[in-house]
Amino acid sequence: MSKADENKTVSKLSVFLREKRMRADLSQAKVARILGYSTAQFVSNWERGISEPPLETLKVLAKLYSVSVDEMFEVVLKSTIQKVTEDLKEKFKHTK
């Protein structure tokens, strides 16, 4: 893992997904099984900001976590803006 990766903040989406899963009283393994994944590692990676679920999975998660699709969309949008902003700042800092 690079220094830049270590300094990145956990995305708004990652935090949101973890909070909503816990509020729904579901384990990562249970969510993974419901979604058809063989391991909870996928869910763990989403919640740690290592990867993001596919858009169609986000819609399923919204329903599973009792979150409106609009609320999920807003979090995805804010998370995307956060990520693009961090990436652009890093690139800008390293230009001459």
Secondary structure, DSSP 8 states (H G I E B T S, - for coil): --HHHHHS---HHHHHHHHHHHHTT--HHHHHHHHT-SSTHHHHHHHTTS----HHHHHHHHHHTT--HHHHHHHHHHHHHHHHHHHHHHHHHT--
